Amino acid sequence: MDDFLDRIRKRYESAKREHDLFRRLWEDAYQYALPARTKFTGSTQGENRAADIFDATAVVSLHEFASRLQSGLTPTFSRWTRLRPGQDIPEAQRDDIDKQLDGITEEVFAVLHRSNFDSQAHEAYMELGVGTGTLLADEDPDDFIRFQAVPLTQLMLDRGAGGTIDGRFRRRDMTARELKGEYPKATLPQNVEQCFAQNRDDKFEVRDATFKVNPQARFEEKYRYLCWLENPKTILADEEYEGPGSCPWINFRWSVAAGETYGRGPLLNCLPDIKVANALVQFTLMNAEMATVGLWQAADDGVITPSLIRLTPGAIIPKAPGSMGLQPLAPAARFDVANLILGDLRNNIKTALYHDTLGPPTGTPMSATEVSERMQDLYRRMGSAYGRLQRELVQPVVRRVLYILRKKGRIKVPSLNGRVIEIRSESPLSSAQNQQDVMRFQGFASTLAQTFGPQQVIAVLNGARTAQWLRSQYGLDASLVNNEEEMQQVLAMMANAAQTQMQ
């Protein structure tokens, strides 16, 4: 076991070296846009972490980016995905299985809404603005699942085959009391037990690693979790997870440059503008202070003591007879030019963080159609990252909840490989594309009616299949629409009723 732990520690150090390459870049992003986050060098509780921020455009826009992305991808207290029959399900069984999967979907979101997913997801979305968001989804005895947003200051990643995340490593400082609560079954060393008995708050370095057991098996989901105390070297936990959704770590990235493990978010794209805007506001405030208080010069006549002069209303400043006393000194330059480019810089920051969608409510109010079109334009701009977030966030969250529910015996579902059961997103971001498909279908049906007449449309289109397709595009419950057999029965009843009325 000692040799195995040494190998994992070497892997940890390798991941840490790659993590350190990004550290300077992340420190700048945290300083100007996420000042409340714990710094890489450590922070104390209650300290003022926003002392160096003079322009809050990036701070406000990043919060708006996280809120907008959450409302578009995983809206609060809404059902933003649905389980659907895959390609291997026969057509005759799809309707019945679809209704059963709707019940399982309701169970999944009942668990998510009871948990702390919404609050922790918002924290992770702000980290996503930097490039990489992380959620730790642990089992909870009361609410089935408990989420925790893990910042980049604690987490190190290891890249595997195909650019996927293969290893996750974390470093924490914990007290003896925290170790007792987190690892109740672990055999703690003597120095930790002494701290616990004496109720001391000494900190101990704890490291943990979650990695694939067989890296060569790319599609095999079997993981091992190892946690150890660094000094003295003691293993606290050693567990294995197997099956889809068994890994508690959910790592999602905005975009990934070739050969890199960590993502690069929209905040990094506008970081130069953020720095310049912050410096401009700082210089403007300094210039305003000099314009208010002024710069002064005085002759060294032995009467005026500059260190004792206070420029306050009613102050009397002595001067020698015949001397000039205090004289105002004109500043070397004016910073009015800053206002010319500060607006452009702020607009660039808002555009990069998707905070410029609707604009201020001035002038004639926008129509509902204009608002809808502009929101769909926002979703199209986010579309480049939507596919990656779908694979690395939405599907892993649902798979993790399904794994826990199946482990506790609450549900029974077959394989989630996409061929038997698929996870289909129904968030507003995906609905934007669905609405485009519906509009194209409506244009097609309207063209048919204008060209060949309404009766020809009825002859060309299959009513039952069209209704099912429209139901899926709008994300409605499967039980609301009759299947083809039920629709034929209703049509037969209507025809019999019409015939009876004629007679």
Rosetta blueprint (number, residue, H / E / L):
1 M L
2 D H
3 D H
4 F H
5 L H
6 D H
7 R H
8 I H
9 R H
10 K H
11 R H
12 Y H
13 E H
14 S H
15 A H
16 K H
17 R H
18 E H
19 H H
20 D H
21 L H
22 F L
23 R H
24 R H
25 L H
26 W H
27 E H
28 D H
29 A H
30 Y H
31 Q H
32 Y H
33 A H
34 L L
35 P L
36 A L
37 R L
38 T L
39 K L
40 F L
41 T L
42 G L
43 S L
44 T L
45 Q L
46 G L
47 E L
48 N L
49 R L
50 A L
51 A L
52 D L
53 I L
54 F L
55 D L
56 A L
57 T H
58 A H
59 V H
60 V H
61 S H
62 L H
63 H H
64 E H
65 F H
66 A H
67 S H
68 R H
69 L H
70 Q H
71 S H
72 G H
73 L H
74 T L
75 P L
76 T L
77 F L
78 S L
79 R L
80 W L
81 T E
82 R E
83 L E
84 R E
85 P E
86 G L
87 Q L
88 D L
89 I L
90 P L
91 E H
92 A H
93 Q H
94 R H
95 D H
96 D H
97 I H
98 D H
99 K H
100 Q H
101 L H
102 D H
103 G H
104 I H
105 T H
106 E H
107 E H
108 V H
109 F H
110 A H
111 V H
112 L H
113 H H
114 R H
115 S L
116 N L
117 F H
118 D H
119 S H
120 Q H
121 A H
122 H H
123 E H
124 A H
125 Y H
126 M H
127 E H
128 L H
129 G H
130 V H
131 G L
132 T E
133 G E
134 T E
135 L E
136 L E
137 A E
138 D E
139 E E
140 D E
141 P L
142 D L
143 D L
144 F E
145 I E
146 R E
147 F E
148 Q E
149 A E
150 V L
151 P L
152 L L
153 T L
154 Q L
155 L E
156 M E
157 L E
158 D E
159 R E
160 G L
161 A H
162 G H
163 G H
164 T L
165 I E
166 D E
167 G E
168 R E
169 F E
170 R E
171 R E
172 R E
173 D E
174 M E
175 T L
176 A H
177 R H
178 E H
179 L H
180 K H
181 G H
182 E H
183 Y L
184 P L
185 K L
186 A L
187 T L
188 L L
189 P L
190 Q H
191 N H
192 V H
193 E H
194 Q H
195 C H
196 F H
197 A H
198 Q L
199 N L
200 R L
201 D L
202 D L
203 K L
204 F E
205 E E
206 V E
207 R E
208 D E
209 A E
210 T E
211 F E
212 K E
213 V L
214 N L
215 P L
216 Q L
217 A L
218 R L
219 F L
220 E L
221 E L
222 K E
223 Y E
224 R E
225 Y E
226 L E
227 C E
228 W E
229 L E
230 E L
231 N L
232 P L
233 K L
234 T E
235 I E
236 L E
237 A E
238 D E
239 E E
240 E E
241 Y E
242 E E
243 G L
244 P L
245 G L
246 S L
247 C L
248 P L
249 W E
250 I E
251 N E
252 F E
253 R E
254 W L
255 S L
256 V L
257 A L
258 A L
259 G L
260 E L
261 T L
262 Y L
263 G L
264 R L
265 G L
266 P H
267 L H
268 L H
269 N H
270 C L
271 L H
272 P H
273 D H
274 I H
275 K H
276 V H
277 A H
278 N H
279 A H
280 L H
281 V H
282 Q H
283 F H
284 T H
285 L H
286 M H
287 N H
288 A H
289 E H
290 M H
291 A H
292 T H
293 V H
294 G L
295 L E
296 W E
297 Q E
298 A E
299 A L
300 D L
301 D L
302 G L
303 V L
304 I L
305 T L
306 P H
307 S H
308 L H
309 I L
310 R L
311 L L
312 T L
313 P L
314 G L
315 A L
316 I L
317 I L
318 P L
319 K L
320 A L
321 P L
322 G L
323 S L
324 M L
325 G L
326 L E
327 Q E
328 P E
329 L E
330 A L
331 P L
332 A L
333 A L
334 R L
335 F L
336 D L
337 V L
338 A H
339 N H
340 L H
341 I H
342 L H
343 G H
344 D H
345 L H
346 R H
347 N H
348 N H
349 I H
350 K H
351 T H
352 A H
353 L L
354 Y L
355 H L
356 D L
357 T L
358 L L
359 G L
360 P L
361 P L
362 T L
363 G L
364 T L
365 P L
366 M L
367 S L
368 A H
369 T H
370 E H
371 V H
372 S H
373 E H
374 R H
375 M H
376 Q H
377 D H
378 L H
379 Y H
380 R H
381 R H
382 M L
383 G H
384 S H
385 A H
386 Y H
387 G H
388 R H
389 L H
390 Q H
391 R H
392 E H
393 L H
394 V H
395 Q H
396 P H
397 V H
398 V H
399 R H
400 R H
401 V H
402 L H
403 Y H
404 I H
405 L H
406 R H
407 K H
408 K L
409 G L
410 R L
411 I L
412 K L
413 V L
414 P L
415 S L
416 L L
417 N L
418 G L
419 R L
420 V L
421 I E
422 E E
423 I E
424 R E
425 S E
426 E L
427 S L
428 P H
429 L H
430 S H
431 S H
432 A H
433 Q H
434 N H
435 Q H
436 Q H
437 D H
438 V H
439 M H
440 R H
441 F H
442 Q H
443 G H
444 F H
445 A H
446 S H
447 T H
448 L H
449 A H
450 Q H
451 T H
452 F H
453 G L
454 P H
455 Q H
456 Q H
457 V H
458 I H
459 A H
460 V H
461 L L
462 N L
463 G H
464 A H
465 R H
466 T H
467 A H
468 Q H
469 W H
470 L H
471 R H
472 S H
473 Q H
474 Y H
475 G L
476 L L
477 D L
478 A H
479 S H
480 L H
481 V L
482 N L
483 N L
484 E H
485 E H
486 E H
487 M H
488 Q H
489 Q H
490 V H
491 L H
492 A H
493 M H
494 M H
495 A H
496 N H
497 A H
498 A H
499 Q H
500 T H
501 Q H
502 M H
503 Q L
